[in-house]
Structures are given as C-alpha cells and as structure tokens.
C-alpha cells in the first residue's frame, strides 16, 4: 500500500521530489536536478523582482495591496519548495516507518481502516487540486481581459533590463504567468502532503483502537469458552497484546512529533501569509466593480487561500479529535475483566491521551478549527485598518 502516492507524484512533476528508485549518479537524476534548479530560480526571481518593486513602483495603498498579495504567496511558495527539498530525507524516513511494524496494517480489517482514510486523502487532494488549478488558469486567462496597456506587466516587478520592445515584453509577460502556474502547482503538492500526513495519524489511532478492542474481546471470549486452567495463559497473552499497543501508542506520538517538526516552519509562513492575503484580497474586492474580470480574479484567489488554510486546520483538528477519542474507545471495551496490571497499562494510554497530538504552526499557533476562525477575525480587523487608511 503506497501512502500519499498522488501527492508525491504532484511534487515529482514540479521538480521537488526525485523518484526514490532513481540512482543518484544516473543521467536522469542529473537532468531532474537541473529541472529542479530551473524551477527554484524561476520562483525566487519572480519573488525578488516583486519585493524590489515595493520600494520602486508603489505609489498608494491600492498599489501596495495589489503587489503585496502575490508577493506573499510566492514567498510562501519559495519556503515550501526549499523546506521540501531540505527535509527530503526526514520525509522519506517517515514514509519508511509507516510501511513497517507497528504502523503497517496487519490484517484485512486494518487495511480497510487505512484505505478508508486513504480515500479521504485522495478526495481532498483532487478537490483542492481542482480548485487551485481551475482558479490559476482562469486568473491567468483573465489577465488578457483586464485591458492592461502595452509595456505594463500583469504583476508589478522591478527588472534589470528594458522590456519596452515587443518581443521582450511578451516573453516577460508570459514568463510571469507561467511562474504563477508553477507556484500554484507547488502549492497543490505541498499543501496536500501535510494534511495527508495528519490524516494518516488519524488512521493510526483508529488502527490502535481496533487492536486494543480485539485483544480485550479475545480475552473476554476466552474467559467464557476456555477451561479454567487456560485462563492464565490467555491473561498473559492479553497483557503482551496490551503492552504492544502501549508501545504502538508511544510510536504514534513520536511519528506525529516528527511530522510536526517538518510542517511547522512551512505552515507558520503560510498561516501568516494567508492572514495578510485574505484581508488584502477582501480590501481589493471592496474597490472593484461587481463581476468585473478583476473581481473574478480576486474572488478565485481568495477561494484558494481559504481552502488552503482550512484544509490544514481541519485535518490537524481531526487528528487531535481521533487521539482524544481513543480514551472513549478504551472505556467502551470490557476492560473490567482484565487484571490489575493490564488495567494499569490501559491507564498509561488514557493518561497520555490527556495531552493529545497537537500540530502547531511555528510551535506557536495550534492548528484547529478555532485557529481558522481566529484567522478570519484577525484578517477582518486588518481589513478595517486598511479601509480607514485608504480614506
């Protein structure tokens, strides 16, 4: 069972994930590395040119908002691309660990649980990819209907060359649009990998719950059906099974910690950028004619930003809930038939669950539905400040 297959294929297409089966000294690997460098140069040059334009081409608050929203997005894209490349070995270690004991499903029931969550991952991956891909192409096409005069680029940028000639101008024009499309595809890959890992953690807690219930139910059946002299043997077998589950529970927390260490920096930048971008997008929408090409442009852009941050918060929140639900699952079993030592092992699991798995943004902001609603509130407050400043 290949985990996050579609997500890593997307990263592979955009140059951020060289196939694991390729030897490092192979010609394909070298060509792919050149492709990766080309992608990195494109997105970083675009981001740098937009950043420089803030100090040279901005005249008022509307120009600042217009330029800043795409600059922040591309800055977040650069961070995602670089972190994905730098933390590649750690991501591979997590994927390898998830494919062996105790994380790998041991029977058809556990495979069914894993597949159920894999379907969730595929659903939100394709849904998010569809929203972003459709939006970026509509946004790119709408640029040609905004009446941009010749010599003006779709995104304000300071460039170290003269693009007043027709050929140079149109090459630069198309290069900007192509870079935006590349950035959107990087977002599709990176923004679905981390929620995918969070959802895998949900699956692991459900598999753990199944294993605990199975061990306790088997012991309960043994009490009823087996001779008295065999009860002691089954009690020992049950204790070993519960000890294995306790170790599995600890392993889930450890792998969740590794996932959080990789995602924390990416999500921190994305969370801050999204809070600013959302308020800037609403500010720009409030100054545009309804259903104009620019209005459609910013509406689609705002939809992508909202989907992006909601996906992260919702999947992280679900992992926390599944962790907390483990306590209820244990309580609903026939734990009272166990001996004192087995009960104490279950108590360890329940006590550890009081401090559930929590995914954070920059080790500061807890990812949850509450943090998503707080983001919207803060964005609205910032929007009001911008409105007052523009009057």
C-alpha positions as CSV (number, residue, x, y, z in Angstrom):
1,X,0.0,0.0,0.0
2,X,1.7,3.2,-1.2
3,X,0.9,6.2,1.1
4,X,0.3,9.7,-0.4
5,X,1.0,8.4,-3.9
6,X,-0.9,11.1,-5.7
7,X,0.6,13.9,-3.6
8,X,4.2,12.9,-4.2
9,X,3.5,12.4,-7.9
10,X,2.4,16.0,-8.0
11,X,5.7,17.1,-6.2
12,X,7.6,14.9,-8.7
13,X,6.1,16.7,-11.7
14,X,7.1,20.1,-10.4
15,X,10.7,19.2,-9.6
16,X,10.5,18.8,-5.9
17,X,10.6,15.1,-5.5
18,X,13.0,12.9,-7.4
19,X,11.7,9.4,-7.7
20,X,13.3,7.2,-5.0
21,X,14.1,4.4,-7.5
22,X,16.5,6.6,-9.5
23,X,20.2,6.2,-8.7
24,X,21.8,9.5,-7.6
25,X,24.6,9.2,-10.2
26,X,22.2,8.3,-13.1
27,X,21.8,10.7,-16.0
28,X,18.0,11.0,-15.3
29,X,18.8,12.2,-11.8
30,X,21.2,14.9,-13.1
31,X,18.7,16.1,-15.6
32,X,16.0,16.2,-12.9
33,X,18.3,18.2,-10.6
34,X,18.7,20.8,-13.4
35,X,14.9,20.9,-13.8
36,X,14.6,21.5,-10.0
37,X,17.2,24.3,-10.1
38,X,15.3,25.9,-13.0
39,X,12.0,25.8,-11.1
40,X,13.7,27.3,-8.0
41,X,15.3,30.1,-10.0
42,X,12.0,31.0,-11.6
43,X,10.0,31.3,-8.4
44,X,12.8,33.0,-6.5
45,X,13.5,35.6,-9.3
46,X,9.8,36.4,-9.5
47,X,9.6,36.8,-5.7
48,X,12.7,39.0,-5.6
49,X,11.5,41.2,-8.5
50,X,8.2,41.7,-6.8
51,X,9.9,42.6,-3.5
52,X,12.1,45.2,-5.2
53,X,9.1,46.7,-6.8
54,X,7.7,47.6,-3.4
55,X,10.4,50.1,-3.0
56,X,10.4,51.5,-6.5
57,X,7.0,51.3,-8.1
58,X,4.4,51.6,-5.3
59,X,2.6,54.9,-5.1
60,X,-0.5,54.3,-2.9
61,X,-2.2,51.8,-0.6
62,X,-4.1,50.2,-3.6
63,X,-0.8,49.6,-5.4
64,X,0.7,48.2,-2.2
65,X,-2.2,45.8,-1.7
66,X,-2.2,44.7,-5.4
67,X,1.5,44.0,-5.3
68,X,1.8,42.5,-1.8
69,X,-0.8,39.8,-2.1
70,X,1.1,37.9,-4.8
71,X,4.5,38.7,-3.3
72,X,3.4,37.0,0.0
73,X,2.0,34.0,-1.9
74,X,5.2,33.5,-3.9
75,X,7.3,33.9,-0.8
76,X,5.4,31.1,0.9
77,X,5.8,29.0,-2.3
78,X,9.6,29.5,-2.1
79,X,9.6,28.5,1.5
80,X,7.6,25.4,0.8
81,X,9.9,24.4,-2.1
82,X,13.1,24.9,-0.2
83,X,11.9,23.1,3.0
84,X,10.6,20.2,1.0
85,X,14.0,19.7,-0.6
86,X,16.0,20.2,2.6
87,X,13.8,17.9,4.6
88,X,13.5,15.2,2.0
89,X,15.5,12.6,3.9
90,X,13.3,13.1,7.0
91,X,10.1,12.7,4.9
92,X,11.5,9.5,3.4
93,X,12.2,8.2,7.0
94,X,8.6,8.9,8.0
95,X,7.2,7.1,4.9
96,X,9.6,4.2,5.5
97,X,8.5,3.9,9.2
98,X,4.8,4.0,8.2
99,X,5.3,1.0,5.9
100,X,6.6,-1.3,8.7
101,X,5.5,-2.6,12.1
102,X,3.8,-1.3,14.2
103,X,2.2,1.2,11.7
104,X,1.6,-1.2,8.8
105,X,-1.8,-2.9,8.8
106,X,-1.6,-6.5,10.0
107,X,-4.9,-7.9,8.6
108,X,-7.8,-7.1,6.2
109,X,-9.7,-5.1,8.9
110,X,-6.8,-2.8,9.5
111,X,-6.2,-2.5,5.8
112,X,-9.9,-1.5,5.4
113,X,-9.4,1.2,8.1
114,X,-6.2,2.5,6.3
115,X,-8.0,2.5,2.9
116,X,-10.9,4.5,4.3
117,X,-8.5,7.3,5.3
118,X,-6.6,7.0,2.1
119,X,-9.8,7.7,0.3
120,X,-10.2,10.9,2.4
121,X,-6.7,11.9,1.4
122,X,-7.4,11.3,-2.3
123,X,-10.7,13.2,-2.1
124,X,-9.3,16.4,-0.6
125,X,-6.2,16.2,-2.8
126,X,-8.2,16.0,-6.0
127,X,-10.7,18.6,-4.7
128,X,-8.0,21.1,-3.7
129,X,-6.0,20.4,-6.9
130,X,-9.2,21.1,-9.0
131,X,-10.0,24.3,-7.2
132,X,-6.4,25.7,-7.4
133,X,-5.8,24.5,-11.0
134,X,-9.0,25.9,-12.4
135,X,-8.5,29.1,-10.4
136,X,-5.0,29.8,-11.6
137,X,-5.8,29.1,-15.3
138,X,-8.9,31.3,-15.1
139,X,-6.9,34.0,-13.3
140,X,-4.1,33.8,-16.0
141,X,-6.6,34.0,-18.8
142,X,-8.5,36.9,-17.2
143,X,-5.3,39.0,-17.3
144,X,-5.8,39.3,-21.0
145,X,-9.2,40.8,-20.5
146,X,-8.2,43.4,-17.9
147,X,-7.2,46.0,-20.5
148,X,-3.5,46.1,-19.4
149,X,-1.7,48.6,-21.7
150,X,1.4,47.5,-23.6
151,X,4.5,47.9,-21.5
152,X,2.7,47.1,-18.2
153,X,3.3,43.7,-16.7
154,X,0.4,41.7,-15.1
155,X,2.4,41.8,-11.8
156,X,4.4,44.8,-10.9
157,X,8.1,43.9,-10.9
158,X,11.5,45.6,-10.9
159,X,13.6,44.0,-13.7
160,X,17.2,44.7,-14.5
161,X,16.6,45.0,-18.2
162,X,14.5,47.1,-20.7
163,X,11.3,45.2,-21.7
164,X,9.8,48.0,-23.9
165,X,10.5,46.0,-27.0
166,X,7.5,43.9,-28.1
167,X,9.3,40.5,-28.1
168,X,11.0,41.1,-24.7
169,X,7.8,42.4,-23.2
170,X,5.6,39.4,-24.2
171,X,8.3,36.9,-23.2
172,X,8.4,38.6,-19.7
173,X,4.6,38.8,-19.7
174,X,4.2,35.1,-20.3
175,X,7.1,34.2,-18.0
176,X,5.2,35.8,-15.1
177,X,2.0,33.9,-15.9
178,X,4.0,30.7,-16.2
179,X,5.7,31.2,-12.9
180,X,2.3,31.8,-11.2
181,X,1.1,28.5,-12.6
182,X,4.2,26.7,-11.4
183,X,3.7,28.3,-8.0
184,X,0.1,27.1,-7.9
185,X,1.2,23.5,-8.7
186,X,3.8,23.7,-5.9
187,X,1.0,24.7,-3.6
188,X,-1.1,21.7,-4.7
189,X,1.8,19.3,-3.9
190,X,3.0,20.8,-0.6
191,X,-0.5,21.9,0.8
192,X,-1.9,18.4,0.4
193,X,1.2,16.4,1.7
194,X,1.0,17.8,5.3
195,X,-2.8,17.3,5.7
196,X,-2.2,13.8,4.2
197,X,0.3,13.0,7.0
198,X,-2.2,14.4,9.6
199,X,-4.9,12.1,8.2
200,X,-2.5,9.1,8.3
201,X,-2.1,9.9,12.0
202,X,-5.9,9.7,12.3
203,X,-5.8,6.3,10.6
204,X,-3.1,5.1,13.0
205,X,-5.2,6.0,16.1
206,X,-8.1,4.1,14.6
207,X,-6.0,1.0,13.9
208,X,-4.7,1.2,17.5
209,X,-8.2,1.4,18.8
210,X,-9.1,-1.7,16.7
211,X,-6.1,-3.6,18.1
212,X,-7.0,-2.8,21.7
213,X,-10.6,-3.8,21.2
214,X,-9.5,-7.0,19.5
215,X,-7.1,-8.0,22.3
216,X,-9.6,-7.3,25.1
217,X,-12.5,-9.0,23.2
218,X,-10.4,-12.2,22.6
219,X,-9.6,-12.3,26.3
220,X,-13.3,-11.9,27.2
221,X,-14.2,-14.7,24.9
222,X,-11.5,-16.9,26.5
223,X,-13.0,-16.4,29.9
224,X,-16.3,-17.7,28.7
225,X,-15.3,-20.5,26.4
226,X,-11.9,-21.8,27.6
227,X,-11.2,-24.1,30.6
228,X,-10.2,-22.5,33.9
229,X,-6.6,-23.8,33.6
230,X,-6.1,-22.0,30.3
231,X,-7.3,-18.6,31.6
232,X,-3.8,-17.8,33.0
233,X,-2.2,-18.4,29.6
234,X,-4.8,-16.1,27.9
235,X,-4.3,-13.5,30.5
236,X,-0.6,-13.4,29.8
237,X,-1.3,-13.3,26.1
238,X,-3.7,-10.4,26.7
239,X,-1.1,-8.5,28.7
240,X,1.5,-8.9,26.0
241,X,-1.0,-7.6,23.4
242,X,-1.8,-4.6,25.5
243,X,1.9,-3.9,26.1
244,X,2.4,-4.0,22.3
245,X,-0.5,-1.5,21.9
246,X,1.1,0.8,24.5
247,X,4.3,0.8,22.6
248,X,2.4,1.4,19.4
249,X,0.6,4.4,21.0
250,X,4.0,5.8,22.0
251,X,5.3,5.3,18.4
252,X,2.3,7.2,17.0
253,X,3.1,10.2,19.2
254,X,6.8,10.1,18.2
255,X,6.0,10.0,14.5
256,X,3.4,12.8,14.9
257,X,6.2,14.8,16.5
258,X,8.5,14.2,13.5
259,X,5.7,15.3,11.2
260,X,5.1,18.4,13.2
261,X,8.8,19.3,13.1
262,X,8.8,19.2,9.3
263,X,5.5,21.0,8.8
264,X,5.8,23.6,11.5
265,X,8.0,26.1,9.5
266,X,6.1,25.7,6.3
267,X,2.7,26.2,8.0
268,X,3.9,29.1,10.1
269,X,4.9,31.1,6.9
270,X,1.7,30.0,5.2
271,X,-0.5,30.9,8.2
272,X,1.0,34.4,8.5
273,X,0.9,35.0,4.7
274,X,-2.7,33.8,4.5
275,X,-3.9,36.1,7.2
276,X,-2.5,39.1,5.4
277,X,-3.5,37.9,1.9
278,X,-7.1,37.3,2.9
279,X,-7.5,40.8,4.3
280,X,-5.8,42.3,1.2
281,X,-8.0,40.3,-1.1
282,X,-11.1,41.5,0.6
283,X,-9.8,45.0,0.6
284,X,-9.2,44.8,-3.2
285,X,-12.6,43.3,-3.8
286,X,-14.3,46.1,-2.0
287,X,-12.8,48.6,-4.5
288,X,-13.8,46.7,-7.7
289,X,-16.9,46.7,-9.8
290,X,-19.0,43.6,-9.2
291,X,-18.4,40.7,-11.6
292,X,-15.6,42.5,-13.4
293,X,-12.6,40.4,-14.6
294,X,-10.5,41.7,-11.7
295,X,-13.4,40.9,-9.2
296,X,-13.5,37.3,-10.5
297,X,-9.7,37.2,-10.3
298,X,-9.5,38.1,-6.6
299,X,-12.6,36.0,-5.7
300,X,-10.9,32.9,-7.1
301,X,-7.7,33.9,-5.4
302,X,-9.4,34.3,-2.1
303,X,-11.2,30.9,-2.5
304,X,-7.8,29.2,-3.0
305,X,-6.3,30.9,0.1
306,X,-9.3,30.0,2.3
307,X,-9.3,26.4,1.0
308,X,-5.6,26.1,1.7
309,X,-5.6,27.2,5.3
310,X,-8.9,25.4,6.1
311,X,-7.5,22.1,4.8
312,X,-4.5,22.3,7.1
313,X,-6.6,23.3,10.2
314,X,-9.4,20.8,9.6
315,X,-7.1,17.8,9.1
316,X,-4.9,18.7,12.1
317,X,-8.0,19.2,14.2
318,X,-9.3,15.8,13.1
319,X,-6.0,14.2,14.3
320,X,-6.4,15.7,17.7
321,X,-10.0,14.5,18.0
322,X,-9.1,11.0,17.0
323,X,-6.4,10.9,19.6
324,X,-8.9,12.1,22.3
325,X,-11.5,9.5,21.1
326,X,-9.1,6.7,22.0
327,X,-10.0,7.2,25.7
328,X,-13.7,6.7,24.9
329,X,-12.8,3.6,22.8
330,X,-11.0,2.0,25.7
331,X,-13.7,2.9,28.2
332,X,-16.3,1.2,25.9
333,X,-14.4,-2.2,26.0
334,X,-14.8,-4.8,28.7
335,X,-11.6,-3.6,30.4
336,X,-13.1,-4.6,33.8
337,X,-12.4,-8.2,33.1
338,X,-8.7,-7.6,32.9
339,X,-6.3,-8.0,35.9
340,X,-4.8,-5.0,37.7
341,X,-1.6,-5.0,35.7
342,X,-3.4,-4.9,32.3
343,X,-5.7,-2.2,33.6
344,X,-2.6,-0.1,34.6
345,X,-1.2,-0.4,31.1
346,X,-4.5,0.9,29.7
347,X,-4.4,3.7,32.3
348,X,-1.0,4.8,30.9
349,X,-2.6,5.1,27.4
350,X,-5.5,7.1,28.8
351,X,-3.3,9.4,30.8
352,X,-1.0,10.1,27.8
353,X,-4.1,10.9,25.8
354,X,-4.9,13.7,28.2
355,X,-2.2,15.6,26.3
356,X,-3.3,14.7,22.8
357,X,-1.5,15.0,19.5
358,X,-1.4,18.7,18.5
359,X,0.0,20.1,15.3
360,X,1.3,23.6,15.6
361,X,2.3,26.4,13.2
362,X,5.8,27.6,14.2
363,X,5.4,26.0,17.6
364,X,3.1,28.9,18.5
365,X,-0.3,28.6,16.8
366,X,-2.3,25.3,17.4
367,X,-3.8,24.2,14.1
368,X,-7.6,23.7,14.7
369,X,-10.9,24.9,13.5
370,X,-10.7,27.6,16.3
371,X,-7.4,28.9,14.9
372,X,-9.1,29.0,11.4
373,X,-11.9,31.2,12.8
374,X,-9.4,33.4,14.6
375,X,-7.5,33.9,11.4
376,X,-10.7,35.2,9.7
377,X,-11.4,37.5,12.6
378,X,-7.8,38.9,12.6
379,X,-8.0,39.3,8.8
380,X,-11.2,41.3,9.1
381,X,-9.7,43.5,11.7
382,X,-6.7,44.2,9.4
383,X,-9.1,44.9,6.6
384,X,-10.9,47.6,8.7
385,X,-7.5,49.2,9.3
386,X,-6.7,49.3,5.6
387,X,-10.2,50.7,4.9
388,X,-9.5,53.6,7.3
389,X,-6.0,54.2,5.9
390,X,-7.3,54.4,2.3
391,X,-9.9,57.2,3.1
